[in-house]
Amino acid sequence: MGFRALHFRWDVTSPDSLGKEWKRLSTIVTEHGKSKIVVALNDRRGQLPVESLLNLCVLGVEILEGVAFYEEISGKILIQALRPSSFIFGEGFCRVSFVRVSKRVFSVIFASIGLVLAAPLFLVFPVLIKLGSSGSVFYRQERVGEKGRPFMFINLDRCTRC
């Protein structure tokens, strides 16, 4: 996996000891050349040393939350630790623009190939529809697209009228 664990336990009996422990952690991180810190606290209120963690971030150390690290190495979601804030601040709903653009390019390329291969059928089907029906060959319908934007959908009318 490429991880070498270094357990760090601190004494948080007083506010002064907490600051000393985090300074000690900074020293250990730089001495051992660690590039990642996993912070796994049951209750972060009053115990999370924001300033010390920011200083480590500036040094290039990646700070991970315990649950996020578990999900990264196991590929599983820790159901017991799910909170509404996990969905709000999580990356699951945010799509990276490169991924979105590459998916779009991939879709357009394969849709174009499909259109070229199906082009002969698009010449035959309208004729067959017109022979079997007295109405128009195409129909238009408004549909809802990405982010709720409406668009016009044009399709072959395959309905038979009585």
C-alpha positions as CSV (number, residue, x, y, z in Angstrom):
1,M,0.0,0.0,0.0
2,G,2.9,2.3,0.5
3,F,1.9,3.5,4.0
4,R,4.1,3.3,7.1
5,A,2.1,4.1,10.2
6,L,3.4,6.2,12.9
7,H,1.1,6.3,15.9
8,F,1.0,9.5,17.8
9,R,-0.9,9.8,21.0
10,W,-1.0,13.0,23.0
11,D,-2.1,14.2,26.4
12,V,-5.0,16.7,26.2
13,T,-5.6,17.0,29.9
14,S,-5.0,20.8,29.7
15,P,-5.1,23.4,27.0
16,D,-1.4,24.1,27.4
17,S,-0.4,20.4,26.9
18,L,-2.4,20.3,23.6
19,G,-0.3,23.0,22.1
20,K,2.9,21.3,23.1
21,E,1.8,18.0,21.7
22,W,1.0,19.5,18.3
23,K,4.4,21.1,18.2
24,R,5.9,17.7,19.0
25,L,3.9,16.3,16.1
26,S,5.3,18.9,13.8
27,T,8.8,17.9,14.8
28,I,8.1,14.2,14.3
29,V,6.6,14.8,10.9
30,T,9.7,16.8,9.7
31,E,12.2,14.3,11.2
32,H,10.5,11.2,9.7
33,G,9.7,12.8,6.4
34,K,6.0,12.1,6.5
35,S,3.8,13.5,3.8
36,K,0.4,12.6,5.1
37,I,-1.3,13.0,8.5
38,V,-4.5,11.3,9.3
39,V,-6.5,13.1,12.0
40,A,-9.0,10.7,13.6
41,L,-10.8,12.4,16.5
42,N,-14.1,11.4,18.0
43,D,-14.9,15.0,18.8
44,R,-13.0,17.8,17.1
45,R,-14.5,20.6,19.1
46,G,-11.8,22.3,21.1
47,Q,-9.2,19.6,20.2
48,L,-8.5,20.4,16.6
49,P,-5.4,22.6,16.4
50,V,-6.2,24.5,13.2
51,E,-3.1,26.7,13.3
52,S,-0.7,23.8,13.7
53,L,-2.4,21.8,10.9
54,L,-2.3,24.9,8.6
55,N,1.4,25.2,9.3
56,L,1.9,21.6,8.3
57,C,-0.1,22.1,5.1
58,V,2.2,25.0,4.2
59,L,5.1,22.6,4.6
60,G,3.5,20.3,2.1
61,V,2.0,17.7,4.4
62,E,-1.4,16.4,3.3
63,I,-3.9,16.4,6.2
64,L,-6.7,13.8,5.9
65,E,-9.7,13.1,8.1
66,G,-9.7,9.6,9.5
67,V,-12.9,8.6,7.7
68,A,-11.7,9.9,4.4
69,F,-8.5,8.0,4.8
70,Y,-10.4,4.8,5.6
71,E,-12.5,5.3,2.5
72,E,-9.4,6.0,0.4
73,I,-7.5,2.8,1.4
74,S,-10.5,0.4,1.6
75,G,-12.7,1.7,-1.1
76,K,-15.7,1.5,1.3
77,I,-17.8,4.1,3.0
78,L,-17.8,4.0,6.8
79,I,-21.6,4.1,7.3
80,Q,-21.3,4.6,11.1
81,A,-19.5,7.9,10.6
82,L,-21.8,9.4,8.0
83,R,-23.1,12.9,8.8
84,P,-25.1,15.3,6.7
85,S,-21.9,17.5,6.5
86,S,-20.2,14.5,4.8
87,F,-22.5,15.0,1.8
88,I,-22.3,18.8,1.8
89,F,-18.5,19.0,2.0
90,G,-17.7,15.7,0.3
91,E,-16.3,15.5,-3.2
92,G,-18.8,13.0,-4.5
93,F,-21.2,15.5,-6.0
94,C,-18.5,17.8,-7.4
95,R,-17.3,16.8,-10.8
96,V,-13.8,17.9,-11.9
97,S,-14.0,19.9,-15.1
98,F,-11.4,17.8,-16.8
99,V,-13.4,14.6,-16.1
100,R,-16.6,16.3,-17.2
101,V,-15.0,17.6,-20.4
102,S,-13.4,14.2,-21.2
103,K,-16.7,12.4,-20.7
104,R,-18.4,14.9,-23.0
105,V,-15.7,14.5,-25.7
106,F,-15.9,10.7,-25.4
107,S,-19.8,10.9,-25.8
108,V,-19.7,13.2,-28.8
109,I,-17.1,11.0,-30.6
110,F,-19.1,7.8,-30.1
111,A,-22.4,9.5,-30.8
112,S,-20.9,10.7,-34.1
113,I,-19.7,7.2,-35.0
114,G,-23.2,5.9,-34.2
115,L,-24.9,8.5,-36.4
116,V,-22.6,7.7,-39.4
117,L,-23.3,4.0,-39.0
118,A,-27.1,4.5,-38.6
119,A,-27.4,7.1,-41.4
120,P,-28.7,4.6,-44.0
121,L,-31.5,3.7,-41.6
122,F,-32.5,7.3,-41.2
123,L,-33.2,7.4,-44.9
124,V,-35.4,4.3,-44.8
125,F,-37.4,4.8,-41.6
126,P,-39.1,8.2,-42.6
127,V,-40.3,6.6,-45.8
128,L,-41.7,3.6,-44.0
129,I,-43.4,5.9,-41.4
130,K,-44.9,8.1,-44.1
131,L,-46.3,5.1,-45.9
132,G,-47.9,3.7,-42.7
133,S,-49.2,7.0,-41.3
134,S,-50.9,10.1,-42.6
135,G,-49.3,12.5,-40.0
136,S,-45.8,14.0,-40.0
137,V,-42.7,12.0,-39.9
138,F,-41.1,13.8,-37.0
139,Y,-42.4,15.1,-33.7
140,R,-40.9,17.6,-31.3
141,Q,-41.1,17.4,-27.6
142,E,-39.6,19.7,-24.9
143,R,-37.4,17.8,-22.4
144,V,-35.4,18.8,-19.3
145,G,-31.6,18.6,-19.6
146,E,-28.6,19.2,-17.4
147,K,-29.2,21.7,-14.6
148,G,-32.9,21.8,-15.4
149,R,-32.5,23.6,-18.7
150,P,-35.2,22.7,-21.3
151,F,-34.3,21.6,-24.8
152,M,-36.3,20.5,-27.9
153,F,-36.1,16.8,-28.7
154,I,-36.8,15.8,-32.3
155,N,-37.7,12.2,-32.9
156,L,-39.2,10.0,-35.6
157,D,-43.0,9.6,-35.1
158,R,-43.5,5.8,-34.8
159,C,-47.0,6.0,-33.5
160,T,-49.8,4.6,-35.7
161,R,-52.9,6.6,-35.8
162,C,-56.4,5.0,-35.8
